[in-house]
Amino acid sequence: MDEANCKNHRVNRVVFLGNMKRLLTTGVSRWNTRQIALWDQEDLSMPLIEEEIDGLSGLLFPFYDADTHMLYLAGKGDGNIRYYEISTEKPYLSYLMEFRSPAPQKGLGVMPKHGLDVSACEVFRFYKLVTLKGLIEPISMIVPRRSDSYQEDIYPMTPGTEPALTPDEWLGGINRDPVLMSLKEGYKKSPKMVFKAPIKEKKSVVVNGIDLLENVPPRTENELLRMFFRQQDEIRRLKEELAQKDIRIRQLQLELKNLRNSPKNC
């Protein structure tokens, strides 16, 4: 049996990091600052890394997701949840970001993997106990993805609901790996909602093949030039038509004047 004795790190909580052969502990340093430490389970003489978090006094609760290698840190009395990515190579621990909330947490529970909403790319779900409001608040950790297909990279085979050992086998000291399951069966592709606007009667004023009410702006320089030349031709045609009508008006005025001056009207 290996034992760890580190004077710079007083341990409060420990979590086993799956098949990475690592342990992670939360505690306080000799200066009473909150701290986390990563250990090699084959050598507990010294931690691989130590990292100070802050100077608050609440206990840090570690939660580890072996499928995504994500570590979540939530402090008692805090309103935030920090998350990190853990790897087998240096720097071992990489800070990502944190969830923030103004309501302090008294404690946290976790939904098993087979209860997550796979179609929404939910990878972790907390149940946060908020005593000030007398409620339990669900907090979902979701990986943003544009694709609607099943995301196998964030949902590998995971421990399922079927037990790997019977009670007698466990009491007899038998060890066996958990029975894995796929979460793909719980994936439901969300139907795409199609909204159709009510059809209105379209009014149009077409002049020389151009709908003057459509008013569609050109998208390219060539379209702009074509539209410009069409408009110039249309303006030229309208001017000629107007000139012809002016001539016709003058002709009618002369004919009317001749009719009035003719001998039959005298």
C-alpha positions as CSV (number, residue, x, y, z in Angstrom):
1,M,0.0,0.0,0.0
2,D,1.3,3.4,-1.0
3,E,0.9,6.5,1.2
4,A,1.4,10.1,0.3
5,N,2.8,12.6,2.8
6,C,3.1,16.1,1.5
7,K,3.5,19.0,4.0
8,N,2.6,21.6,1.4
9,H,-0.8,20.1,0.6
10,R,-3.4,19.0,3.1
11,V,-5.9,16.8,1.3
12,N,-9.7,17.1,1.8
13,R,-11.0,15.2,-1.3
14,V,-9.5,12.7,-3.7
15,V,-10.8,11.4,-7.1
16,F,-9.5,8.5,-9.2
17,L,-8.9,9.5,-12.8
18,G,-10.1,6.4,-14.6
19,N,-7.5,4.6,-16.7
20,M,-5.0,7.5,-16.7
21,K,-3.3,6.0,-13.6
22,R,-3.6,9.4,-11.9
23,L,-5.1,10.7,-8.7
24,L,-6.3,14.2,-8.1
25,T,-6.7,15.7,-4.7
26,T,-8.2,19.0,-3.4
27,G,-7.1,20.6,-0.2
28,V,-5.3,23.6,1.2
29,S,-1.7,24.8,1.2
30,R,0.4,25.8,4.2
31,W,-0.9,29.3,3.6
32,N,-4.5,28.1,3.8
33,T,-5.2,28.8,0.1
34,R,-7.3,26.3,-1.8
35,Q,-5.2,24.0,-3.9
36,I,-5.4,21.0,-6.2
37,A,-2.6,18.4,-6.8
38,L,-2.2,15.7,-9.4
39,W,-0.5,12.4,-8.4
40,D,1.0,9.4,-10.2
41,Q,-0.7,6.4,-8.5
42,E,2.5,4.3,-9.0
43,D,4.6,6.9,-7.1
44,L,2.9,9.0,-4.4
45,S,6.1,10.4,-2.9
46,M,5.6,13.8,-4.6
47,P,2.7,15.3,-6.7
48,L,3.3,15.8,-10.4
49,I,1.9,19.3,-10.2
50,E,0.3,21.6,-7.6
51,E,-1.9,24.5,-8.4
52,E,-3.4,27.1,-6.1
53,I,-7.0,28.1,-6.8
54,D,-7.9,31.0,-4.6
55,G,-8.0,32.1,-0.9
56,L,-11.6,31.1,-0.1
57,S,-12.4,28.8,2.7
58,G,-15.0,26.5,1.3
59,L,-14.2,22.9,0.4
60,L,-13.5,22.0,-3.2
61,F,-15.5,19.1,-4.6
62,P,-13.8,17.4,-7.6
63,F,-15.8,15.7,-10.3
64,Y,-14.1,13.8,-13.2
65,D,-15.5,12.7,-16.5
66,A,-13.4,9.8,-17.8
67,D,-15.0,9.9,-21.2
68,T,-13.9,13.4,-22.0
69,H,-11.0,13.7,-19.5
70,M,-12.7,16.7,-18.0
71,L,-12.3,17.8,-14.4
72,Y,-14.9,20.0,-12.7
73,L,-14.1,21.9,-9.5
74,A,-17.0,23.3,-7.4
75,G,-16.4,24.9,-4.1
76,K,-18.9,24.8,-1.2
77,G,-20.4,28.2,-0.9
78,D,-19.2,29.3,-4.3
79,G,-21.3,30.2,-7.3
80,N,-18.9,29.1,-10.0
81,I,-17.8,25.7,-11.4
82,R,-14.3,25.6,-13.0
83,Y,-13.4,23.0,-15.6
84,Y,-10.1,21.7,-16.8
85,E,-8.8,19.1,-19.3
86,I,-6.5,16.5,-18.0
87,S,-3.8,14.8,-20.2
88,T,-1.1,12.2,-19.6
89,E,1.6,14.6,-20.8
90,K,2.8,18.0,-19.5
91,P,1.3,20.4,-18.5
92,Y,-1.1,17.6,-17.4
93,L,-3.8,20.1,-16.3
94,S,-5.2,22.8,-18.6
95,Y,-7.7,25.3,-17.4
96,L,-10.6,25.9,-19.9
97,M,-13.2,28.2,-18.4
98,E,-15.8,28.4,-15.7
99,F,-19.6,28.5,-15.2
100,R,-20.7,31.5,-13.1
101,S,-23.8,32.0,-11.0
102,P,-24.7,34.5,-8.3
103,A,-26.4,31.8,-6.1
104,P,-24.0,29.9,-3.8
105,Q,-24.1,26.1,-3.8
106,K,-24.4,24.0,-0.7
107,G,-23.7,20.7,-2.6
108,L,-23.8,19.1,-6.0
109,G,-25.1,15.9,-7.5
110,V,-24.4,14.4,-10.9
111,M,-26.6,12.7,-13.5
112,P,-25.2,9.4,-14.8
113,K,-24.1,9.4,-18.4
114,H,-27.0,7.4,-19.7
115,G,-29.4,10.1,-18.5
116,L,-27.9,12.9,-20.5
117,D,-29.5,14.6,-23.5
118,V,-27.2,13.2,-26.2
119,S,-29.0,15.0,-29.0
120,A,-28.2,18.4,-27.4
121,C,-24.4,17.4,-27.0
122,E,-24.8,17.5,-23.2
123,V,-21.6,15.9,-21.7
124,F,-22.2,16.5,-18.0
125,R,-25.1,17.6,-15.7
126,F,-25.0,18.9,-12.2
127,Y,-27.8,19.2,-9.7
128,K,-27.0,22.2,-7.6
129,L,-28.4,22.5,-4.1
130,V,-29.3,26.2,-3.5
131,T,-30.4,26.5,0.1
132,L,-31.1,30.2,0.0
133,K,-33.9,29.6,-2.6
134,G,-34.9,26.2,-1.3
135,L,-34.4,24.5,-4.7
136,I,-32.3,22.1,-6.7
137,E,-31.0,23.7,-10.0
138,P,-29.9,21.6,-12.9
139,I,-26.7,22.8,-14.7
140,S,-25.9,21.3,-18.1
141,M,-22.4,21.3,-19.6
142,I,-23.0,21.3,-23.4
143,V,-20.4,21.1,-26.2
144,P,-21.5,23.5,-29.0
145,R,-21.7,21.6,-32.3
146,R,-23.4,22.6,-35.6
147,S,-23.9,19.1,-36.9
148,D,-27.1,17.3,-36.2
149,S,-25.5,13.8,-36.3
150,Y,-24.4,11.7,-33.3
151,Q,-21.1,13.0,-31.9
152,E,-19.0,9.8,-31.3
153,D,-15.9,11.7,-30.3
154,I,-17.5,13.1,-27.1
155,Y,-19.7,10.0,-26.5
156,P,-17.3,6.9,-26.4
157,M,-18.4,3.6,-24.9
158,T,-19.3,4.3,-21.2
159,P,-20.2,2.3,-18.1
160,G,-23.8,1.2,-18.4
161,T,-26.6,0.0,-16.1
162,E,-25.7,-3.7,-16.2
163,P,-23.6,-4.8,-13.2
164,A,-20.3,-6.5,-14.0
165,L,-20.3,-8.5,-10.7
166,T,-22.8,-10.2,-8.5
167,P,-22.8,-9.4,-4.8
168,D,-21.1,-12.8,-4.0
169,E,-18.4,-12.2,-6.6
170,W,-17.7,-8.8,-5.2
171,L,-17.5,-10.1,-1.6
172,G,-15.2,-12.9,-2.9
173,G,-12.7,-10.3,-4.1
174,I,-13.2,-10.6,-7.8
175,N,-12.4,-7.6,-9.9
176,R,-13.9,-7.0,-13.3
177,D,-14.1,-4.1,-15.7
178,P,-17.5,-2.4,-16.0
179,V,-19.9,-3.4,-18.7
180,L,-19.9,-0.6,-21.3
181,M,-22.7,0.7,-23.4
182,S,-23.2,3.1,-26.3
183,L,-25.3,6.3,-25.8
184,K,-26.2,6.3,-29.5
185,E,-29.5,4.6,-28.7
186,G,-30.6,7.6,-26.7
187,Y,-29.8,10.0,-29.6
188,K,-32.9,11.5,-31.1
189,K,-32.5,13.8,-34.1
190,S,-34.6,16.9,-33.6
191,P,-37.0,17.5,-36.4
192,K,-36.3,20.7,-38.3
193,M,-39.1,23.2,-38.0
194,V,-40.2,24.8,-41.3
195,F,-42.1,28.0,-41.0
196,K,-44.0,29.2,-44.0
197,A,-45.1,32.8,-44.2
198,P,-48.7,33.5,-45.4
199,I,-48.9,34.0,-49.1
200,K,-49.8,37.5,-50.1
201,E,-51.0,38.7,-53.5
202,K,-47.9,40.0,-55.2
203,K,-48.3,43.3,-57.0
204,S,-46.0,44.2,-59.8
205,V,-45.4,47.0,-62.2
206,V,-43.5,45.6,-65.2
207,V,-41.9,48.1,-67.6
208,N,-39.9,46.7,-70.5
209,G,-39.4,43.4,-68.7
210,I,-38.4,45.0,-65.3
211,D,-40.5,44.7,-62.2
212,L,-40.2,48.2,-60.7
213,L,-41.7,47.0,-57.3
214,E,-39.4,44.1,-56.9
215,N,-36.4,46.3,-56.0
216,V,-33.8,43.5,-55.8
217,P,-30.3,45.0,-55.2
218,P,-27.5,43.7,-57.5
219,R,-25.1,41.3,-56.0
220,T,-22.2,41.6,-58.3
221,E,-20.5,44.4,-60.4
222,N,-21.7,42.8,-63.6
223,E,-25.3,42.7,-62.4
224,L,-24.9,46.4,-61.4
225,L,-23.7,47.3,-64.9
226,R,-26.5,45.4,-66.6
227,M,-29.1,47.0,-64.4
228,F,-27.6,50.4,-65.1
229,F,-27.6,50.0,-68.9
230,R,-31.2,48.6,-68.7
231,Q,-32.3,51.7,-66.8
232,Q,-30.5,54.0,-69.3
233,D,-32.3,52.3,-72.2
234,E,-35.6,52.6,-70.3
235,I,-35.1,56.3,-69.6
236,R,-34.2,56.9,-73.3
237,R,-37.3,55.0,-74.4
238,L,-39.5,56.9,-72.1
239,K,-38.1,60.3,-73.3
240,E,-38.7,59.3,-76.9
241,E,-42.3,58.2,-76.0
242,L,-42.8,61.5,-74.2
243,A,-41.5,63.5,-77.2
244,Q,-43.8,61.7,-79.6
245,K,-46.8,62.4,-77.3
246,D,-45.9,66.1,-77.2
247,I,-45.8,66.1,-81.0
248,R,-49.2,64.4,-81.1
249,I,-50.6,66.9,-78.7
250,R,-49.4,69.8,-80.8
251,Q,-50.9,68.1,-83.9
252,L,-54.3,67.7,-82.2
253,Q,-54.2,71.3,-81.0
254,L,-53.5,72.5,-84.7
255,E,-56.3,70.3,-86.0
256,L,-58.7,71.7,-83.4
257,K,-57.7,75.2,-84.3
258,N,-58.2,74.5,-88.0
259,L,-61.7,73.1,-87.3
260,R,-62.7,76.2,-85.4
261,N,-61.4,78.4,-88.2
262,S,-63.0,76.4,-91.0
263,P,-65.8,78.1,-93.2
264,K,-68.4,75.6,-92.0
265,N,-68.2,77.0,-88.4
266,C,-68.6,80.6,-89.5
